[in-house]
């Protein structure tokens, strides 16, 4: 026991922050004792608390329960800016040694295991990671949507993520990203700050996605970010506050961007903005309720307020806002129903015709592979009004970039006609190495040129946990009465996460 206690003392001295000259609260530890400073620092950090009579009782043998309590308090107070890998290994061994006693004391061992995992991630105060992706594509050149899909080989993504755990209240996050012919730029840079009353704030340029539960994720396939309004990465320079409460959370953000590009050859009297009409304020709020493990609901609101660009063009860009609700019903841990309903108020430059209050809704049946054994299943049905505007991106533009919606040339895309969507995705995880997926997608628009069917299949091989290869095929089959248009794409992708 003395040896174990010595190990704890050494680990605490190395790994925990403490005042340089802490006062010893125990009168029975003489100042000239060899362990005086160690005991003082451990007491200052709350690692040892002594007996009810205020004594330390150093000569008295420690019980396993007392040592278990010391381990639990040590893990709760560890300072990752000072800890070493060896310190963490020692603490992990101590958790294993005293699991029975910790459990008897009412300390949840699984929570300690989770805490150790967090400590390992944050050791030294720094974390580095990223993503490398090489994609080779072979495609026909008769895409009816005006997009050149010729064969293309490229390093289409390189990401380097840098995280600095400044202290227990502040974390700095930076992402450098390049690829696809673009230079390496800072695309994320933000501070995550923990305030009193459990309020968290992100300040800077950060990702924000309130729709992650409502689109098929990039489990094994090409890209499947079907968010209608959010999935900003990054959000324009912004401040985002989150406040959890017992049954859910409240979130709000405000963002501002002022970066307008123009056509260089346009006459000086009329310069047409191109790319992102990016002089705007953006506001958002979300109120989410988790009534129980089977039922959750959220109300969301996002608004854009654009500055009219009379200095570069005689146009009023205007404003638009979207209010939507989410509901998730978990029938059990493997089967869920998910639904969303959106209503827009659009008096912006992008309003289509006289339609300024379009709506959209989607219903999803999400079945995990544990239920069906051989596959999971995502069945999504959506109806979208003509003129509905997708603020962030073109949500169903997957492999061949074909879409039932018309790009605005600005920040997103809008529905050119009333559109019905059927999106069915089935993933299969055969083992740790082999994954596959198939997808059937159908868009039925009032305008024939925006109606089509899309068939996708992919197989992925995980050579290591951080390196995988993917071979896929995609075919677009437009449902037109005026011609046999279509396109085919084969891709081979190499991805490395580090």
C-alpha positions in Angstrom: 0.0 0.0 0.0 2.8 2.4 0.8 4.2 1.8 -2.6 0.9 2.6 -4.3 0.5 5.7 -2.2 3.9 6.8 -3.2 3.0 6.3 -6.9 -0.1 8.5 -6.5 2.0 11.2 -4.8 4.6 11.2 -7.5 1.9 11.3 -10.3 0.1 14.1 -8.5 3.3 16.1 -8.1 4.1 15.8 -11.8 0.7 16.1 -13.3 -1.4 18.5 -11.2 -1.2 22.2 -11.0 -0.5 23.5 -7.6 0.7 26.7 -5.8 4.4 26.9 -5.6 4.3 27.4 -1.8 1.1 25.7 -0.6 0.3 25.8 3.1 0.0 22.4 4.8 -3.4 22.1 6.5 -2.4 19.1 8.6 -0.9 19.9 11.9 0.4 16.4 12.4 2.8 16.6 9.4 6.0 18.3 10.6 7.5 21.0 8.4 10.9 19.2 8.4 9.3 15.9 7.1 10.5 14.7 3.7 6.9 14.5 2.4 5.8 17.9 3.8 5.7 19.7 0.4 4.1 16.7 -1.4 1.3 16.5 1.1 0.8 20.3 1.0 0.4 20.3 -2.8 -1.9 17.3 -2.8 -4.1 19.0 -0.2 -4.1 22.3 -2.1 -5.4 20.5 -5.1 -8.1 18.6 -3.2 -6.4 15.2 -3.9 -6.1 14.4 -0.2 -8.5 15.7 2.4 -7.4 14.1 5.7 -9.6 12.7 8.4 -12.7 14.3 10.0 -10.5 15.5 13.0 -8.3 17.5 10.5 -5.3 15.2 10.9 -3.4 13.5 8.0 -2.2 10.5 10.1 0.7 9.7 7.9 2.0 6.7 9.9 -1.4 5.0 9.7 -1.7 2.5 6.8 -4.1 3.7 4.1 -7.1 1.5 3.2 -7.8 0.5 -0.3 -11.0 2.6 -0.1 -9.0 5.7 0.9 -6.6 5.1 -2.0 -9.5 4.7 -4.4 -10.9 8.0 -3.3 -7.5 9.6 -3.9 -7.4 8.2 -7.4 -10.9 9.5 -8.2 -10.1 13.0 -7.0 -6.8 12.9 -8.9 -8.5 12.1 -12.2 -11.0 14.9 -11.6 -8.2 17.5 -11.1 -5.5 16.5 -13.5 -3.8 19.3 -15.5 -3.1 18.1 -19.0 -0.7 20.9 -19.7 1.7 19.4 -17.2 0.9 15.7 -17.4 3.0 13.3 -19.4 2.1 10.1 -21.1 3.7 8.1 -18.3 1.6 9.9 -15.8 -1.6 8.9 -17.7 -0.4 5.3 -17.9 0.1 5.3 -14.1 -3.3 6.7 -13.5 -4.9 4.1 -15.8 -3.2 1.3 -13.9 -4.5 2.8 -10.7 -8.1 3.0 -12.0 -7.9 -0.7 -13.0 -6.4 -1.6 -9.6 -9.2 0.1 -7.6 -12.2 -0.5 -9.8 -14.0 -2.6 -7.2 -13.4 0.0 -4.4 -14.4 2.9 -6.7 -17.6 1.1 -7.5 -18.3 0.4 -3.8 -17.8 4.1 -3.1 -20.5 5.0 -5.7 -17.9 6.3 -8.2 -19.0 5.3 -11.7 -16.1 3.5 -13.2 -17.3 4.0 -16.8 -17.2 7.7 -16.2 -13.6 7.4 -15.0 -12.8 5.4 -18.1 -14.3 8.2 -20.2 -12.4 10.8 -18.2 -9.1 8.9 -18.8 -9.9 8.8 -22.6 -10.4 12.6 -22.5 -7.2 13.1 -20.6 -5.3 11.0 -23.2 -6.7 13.1 -26.0 -5.7 16.3 -24.3 -2.3 15.3 -22.9 0.3 18.0 -23.2 -2.4 20.6 -24.0 -2.1 20.0 -27.8 -3.9 17.8 -30.3 -3.0 17.5 -34.0 -5.0 15.6 -36.6 -6.4 15.9 -40.1 -7.5 14.3 -43.3 -5.9 13.6 -46.7 -8.0 12.6 -49.7 -7.1 11.7 -53.3 -9.9 11.1 -55.8 -9.7 9.8 -59.3 -12.9 10.2 -61.4 -13.8 8.9 -64.8 -17.0 10.3 -66.3 -18.9 10.8 -69.5 -19.0 14.3 -70.9 -22.7 14.5 -71.8 -24.0 15.7 -68.5 -27.2 17.5 -69.3 -26.8 19.9 -66.4 -24.0 21.9 -67.9 -21.3 20.5 -65.6 -18.2 19.2 -67.1 -17.7 15.7 -65.7 -14.6 14.7 -67.6 -12.1 12.4 -66.0 -10.3 14.2 -63.2 -7.6 13.2 -60.8 -6.8 15.4 -57.8 -5.8 15.7 -54.2 -9.2 17.3 -53.5 -8.8 17.7 -49.8 -6.0 18.2 -47.3 -7.0 19.3 -43.7 -4.8 19.9 -40.8 -6.6 20.4 -37.5 -4.8 22.0 -34.6 -6.3 22.1 -31.1 -4.7 23.9 -28.1 -6.3 23.2 -24.7 -5.3 26.5 -23.1 -6.8 25.8 -19.7 -9.9 24.2 -18.3 -12.1 27.0 -19.7 -10.5 27.9 -23.0 -9.7 25.8 -26.1 -8.3 27.2 -29.4 -9.2 25.4 -32.7 -7.6 26.0 -36.1 -8.1 24.2 -39.4 -5.8 24.6 -42.4 -7.4 23.3 -45.6 -6.4 23.0 -49.2 -6.8 20.8 -52.2 -8.5 20.8 -55.6 -6.1 23.4 -56.8 -6.6 25.7 -53.8 -3.8 26.9 -51.5 -3.6 25.9 -47.9 -5.8 28.5 -46.1 -7.1 29.0 -42.5 -10.8 27.9 -42.9 -11.5 27.6 -39.2 -10.2 29.6 -36.3 -12.2 29.9 -33.1 -12.0 29.9 -29.3 -14.3 27.7 -27.3 -14.9 29.2 -23.9 -16.6 27.8 -20.9 -18.5 30.5 -18.9 -20.3 30.2 -15.6 -23.7 28.6 -15.4 -22.6 26.0 -17.9 -22.7 28.4 -20.8 -20.3 27.7 -23.7 -19.3 30.2 -26.4 -17.6 29.7 -29.7 -16.0 32.9 -31.0 -14.5 33.1 -34.5 -15.0 31.0 -37.6 -16.4 27.6 -36.6 -18.7 24.8 -37.9 -22.3 24.8 -37.0 -24.8 22.1 -38.0 -28.3 21.8 -36.5 -29.4 19.1 -39.0 -26.9 16.3 -38.5 -29.6 13.8 -37.4 -31.6 14.4 -40.6 -29.4 13.4 -43.4 -27.5 10.3 -44.4 -24.0 10.7 -43.0 -20.7 10.1 -44.8 -20.4 6.6 -43.4 -18.9 5.0 -46.4 -19.8 7.0 -49.4 -19.0 10.0 -51.5 -20.6 13.0 -49.7 -24.0 13.0 -48.1 -24.5 16.3 -46.3 -28.1 16.9 -47.1 -28.7 19.8 -44.7 -31.3 22.3 -45.9 -30.3 25.3 -43.8 -27.2 24.8 -41.7 -24.1 22.6 -41.9 -22.0 25.8 -42.1 -18.3 25.0 -42.2 -17.3 27.5 -41.3 -20.0 29.9 -40.3 -19.1 33.5 -41.1 -17.2 35.3 -38.3 -19.6 34.8 -35.4 -20.4 34.3 -31.8 -22.4 31.2 -30.8 -23.7 30.6 -27.3 -25.0 27.3 -25.9 -26.8 26.8 -22.6 -27.9 23.2 -21.7 -30.6 22.5 -19.2 -32.1 19.4 -17.7 -34.3 18.5 -20.7 -32.4 20.0 -23.6 -30.5 23.1 -24.6 -30.8 26.6 -25.9 -28.5 28.0 -28.6 -28.1 31.3 -30.4 -25.6 32.9 -32.8 -24.9 36.1 -34.7 -22.6 36.2 -37.6 -21.3 38.9 -40.0 -19.5 38.7 -43.3 -18.4 41.4 -45.6 -16.6 40.1 -48.7 -18.1 41.0 -52.0 -16.5 40.0 -55.3 -17.4 41.4 -58.7 -16.9 40.5 -62.3 -13.6 42.2 -63.3 -14.7 43.0 -66.8 -18.0 44.6 -65.9 -18.6 48.3 -66.7 -17.7 50.6 -63.8 -21.3 51.8 -63.7 -22.7 48.3 -63.1 -20.5 45.7 -61.5 -22.5 42.5 -61.0 -21.6 40.6 -57.8 -20.5 37.0 -58.4 -19.9 34.1 -56.2 -21.1 34.8 -52.7 -23.2 37.9 -52.1 -21.4 38.1 -48.9 -22.2 41.4 -47.2 -24.7 40.2 -44.6 -25.6 39.6 -41.0 -26.9 36.2 -40.0 -28.9 35.3 -36.9 -30.0 32.0 -35.5 -31.6 30.4 -32.5 -32.5 26.8 -31.5 -34.5 25.4 -28.6 -34.2 21.7 -28.2 -36.1 19.4 -25.9 -35.2 15.8 -25.0 -38.3 14.6 -23.3 -36.9 11.1 -22.8 -34.6 8.7 -24.7 -37.5 8.0 -27.2 -38.7 11.5 -28.0 -37.0 14.8 -28.9 -38.1 18.0 -30.5 -36.4 21.2 -31.6 -37.5 24.6 -33.0 -34.9 26.4 -35.2 -34.7 29.8 -36.7 -32.1 31.3 -39.1 -32.3 34.8 -40.7 -30.1 36.5 -43.3 -30.0 40.4 -43.5 -28.2 41.5 -46.7 -26.8 44.9 -47.3 -28.2 46.4 -50.5 -25.3 46.7 -53.0 -26.0 50.1 -54.7 -22.3 50.7 -54.6 -21.7 47.9 -57.1 -25.1 47.2 -58.6 -28.6 48.8 -58.7 -30.2 45.9 -56.8 -31.8 45.3 -53.5 -30.7 41.9 -52.2 -33.1 42.0 -49.2 -33.6 39.4 -46.4 -34.9 35.9 -45.9 -35.6 33.8 -42.9 -36.5 30.1 -42.2 -38.3 28.7 -39.3 -38.4 24.9 -38.9 -39.2 22.2 -36.4 -37.5 18.8 -35.9 -38.9 15.7 -34.3 -37.2 12.4 -33.6 -39.1 9.3 -32.3 -36.9 6.4 -31.3 -39.1 3.3 -31.3 -36.1 1.4 -29.9 -32.3 1.8 -30.1 -32.3 0.7 -33.7 -35.4 2.1 -35.4 -36.4 5.8 -35.5 -38.7 8.1 -37.3 -37.4 11.6 -38.1 -39.3 14.6 -39.5 -38.7 18.2 -40.4 -41.0 21.0 -41.5 -39.7 24.3 -42.9 -41.4 27.6 -43.6 -39.6 30.5 -45.3 -40.2 34.3 -45.5 -38.2 35.3 -48.5 -38.2 38.9 -49.9 -34.6 38.6 -51.0 -32.9 38.9 -54.4 -33.3 35.1 -54.6 -37.1 34.9 -54.3 -38.4 33.0 -57.2 -41.2 34.9 -59.0 -43.9 36.0 -56.6 -43.4 33.1 -54.2 -42.1 34.6 -50.9 -43.4 32.0 -48.4 -42.5 28.6 -49.7 -42.4 25.5 -47.4 -40.8 22.1 -47.4 -41.0 18.9 -45.3 -39.2 15.6 -45.1 -40.0 12.3 -43.3 -37.3 9.7 -42.6 -37.3 6.1 -41.5 -33.9 5.3 -40.0 -33.2 1.6 -39.4 -29.8 0.5 -38.0 -27.9 -2.6 -39.2 -28.4 -4.3 -35.7 -32.1 -4.5 -36.5 -31.9 -5.9 -40.0 -28.6 -7.7 -39.5 -27.3 -7.4 -43.1 -27.8 -3.7 -43.7 -29.0 -0.4 -42.3 -31.7 1.5 -44.2 -32.4 5.2 -44.7 -35.7 6.0 -46.4 -36.3 9.7 -46.9 -39.4 11.3 -48.6 -39.5 15.1 -49.1 -41.8 17.6 -50.7 -40.4 21.0 -51.5 -42.4 24.0 -52.8 -41.3 26.0 -55.8 -39.1 28.9 -54.8 -37.9 27.2 -51.5 -34.4 28.5 -50.9 -31.6 26.3 -49.5 -29.4 28.7 -47.6 -26.2 26.7 -47.2 -25.8 24.4 -50.3 -27.5 22.2 -52.8 -28.4 19.4 -50.5 -28.9 16.5 -52.9 -26.1 17.2 -55.3 -24.0 14.1 -54.7 -21.5 12.4 -56.9 -22.3 13.7 -60.4 -23.4 17.2 -59.0 -26.8 16.7 -60.6 -29.5 18.4 -58.6 -33.3 19.0 -58.9 -32.6 22.6 -57.8 -31.3 25.6 -59.6 -28.1 27.3 -58.2 -28.7 30.9 -57.4 -25.1 32.0 -58.2 -25.1 33.3 -54.7 -25.2 31.5 -51.4 -27.3 28.5 -52.2 -29.9 27.1 -54.5 -33.7 27.2 -54.9 -36.4 24.8 -56.1 -37.2 25.7 -59.7 -40.5 23.9 -59.4 -42.6 21.9 -56.9 -40.4 18.9 -56.2 -40.8 15.5 -54.7 -37.8 13.7 -53.4 -37.3 10.0 -52.6 -33.9 9.2 -51.2 -33.1 5.6 -50.2 -29.6 4.6 -48.8 -28.5 1.3 -47.5 -25.1 0.8 -45.8 -23.6 -2.6 -45.1 -20.7 -3.1 -42.7 -19.6 -6.7 -43.4 -16.7 -6.6 -41.0 -14.1 -4.1 -39.8 -12.5 -4.0 -43.3 -15.3 -4.2 -45.8 -18.2 -1.7 -46.1 -20.6 -1.1 -48.9 -23.5 1.1 -49.7 -26.1 1.5 -52.4 -28.4 4.5 -53.1 -31.5 5.2 -55.1 -32.5 8.8 -55.6 -35.5 10.2 -57.5 -36.4 13.9 -58.0 -39.8 14.6 -59.6 -40.1 18.3 -60.5 -42.8 20.3 -62.3 -40.1 21.1 -64.8 -38.9 18.1 -66.7 -35.3 19.3 -66.9 -35.0 19.0 -63.2 -36.5 15.5 -62.9 -34.1 12.6 -62.9 -33.1 9.4 -61.2 -29.7 8.6 -59.7 -28.2 5.2 -58.9 -25.1 4.8 -56.8 -23.1 1.9 -55.4 -19.8 1.9 -53.5 -17.4 -0.6 -51.9 -14.9 0.5 -49.2 -11.9 -1.4 -47.9 -10.4 -0.2 -44.6 -6.7 -1.2 -45.0 -6.0 0.2 -41.5 -8.4 2.0 -39.1 -7.1 5.3 -40.6 -6.6 4.4 -44.2 -9.3 3.3 -46.6 -10.0 2.9 -50.3 -13.3 3.4 -52.0 -14.5 2.4 -55.4 -17.8 3.7 -56.6 -20.2 4.0 -59.5 -22.9 6.6 -60.1 -25.4 6.9 -62.9 -27.8 9.8 -63.6 -30.8 8.9 -65.7 -32.9 12.1 -66.4 -36.6 11.4 -66.9 -37.1 13.5 -70.0 -39.4 13.0 -72.9 -37.1 14.8 -75.3 -34.0 12.8 -75.3 -31.9 10.0 -73.9 -29.6 12.1 -71.7 -27.6 10.8 -68.7 -24.2 10.5 -67.3 -22.0 7.9 -65.6 -19.2 8.3 -63.1 -16.6 5.9 -61.7 -14.5 7.1 -58.8 -11.6 5.7 -56.8 -10.8 7.5 -53.6 -8.0 7.1 -51.0 -8.6 8.7 -47.6 -6.2 9.0 -44.7 -7.2 10.3 -41.3 -4.4 11.2 -39.0 
